[in-house]
Amino acid sequence: ASSLIHEAVYLKGPGNSEIHADTLVTSISQTLPYWELVFDNSKLVGGEIYKLQLKTGILFNTKKEAVSLGHPYKYSFLGTDCAGHGEYRAGVCHCEQGYAGIRCDRCDEAGGYEDSKPGNPELVCVK
């Protein structure tokens, strides 16, 4: 199923280019099925518009009906730079000690870390 999703879902970019995800994570459950697609942002151009697309005739539900992108759409874009405080691997930021959050963009308060320079745009977490 993962390879079919990878084939069917893509970003439509400038000049009708098709950009497929580099990483795909699926969660199929009765309550909350979802697909998490990770695109290499070196393939994306700033200021351009990209639209998530689904090729028809590839994915079908258990009733053999074609799958479509339903409403409401929920898309989120996450940079892979991990705010300069972590390493991006397998679709996730792995934060350096003292940093937390999905982008490593806050201090790990549960671990006893705080911003040494509050109000300064550069985050520096210390214990």
Number of C-alpha atoms within 10 A of each C-alpha: 8 11 8 10 19 18 15 16 22 21 19 17 17 13 6 10 11 16 18 20 17 12 13 17 14 13 10 9 8 6 6 7 9 11 14 14 18 18 21 13 11 7 10 15 11 8 6 8 11 17 12 15 15 19 13 12 10 13 18 12 9 7 6 8 10 12 15 13 10 7 6 6 8 6 9 6 7 15 13 19 13 22 18 14 22 20 17 15 9 12 16 15 22 19 22 14 15 21 27 23 13 15 22 23 18 20 22 21 15 9 12 11 18 19 19 14 12 11 8 9 7 13 20 18 21 16 12
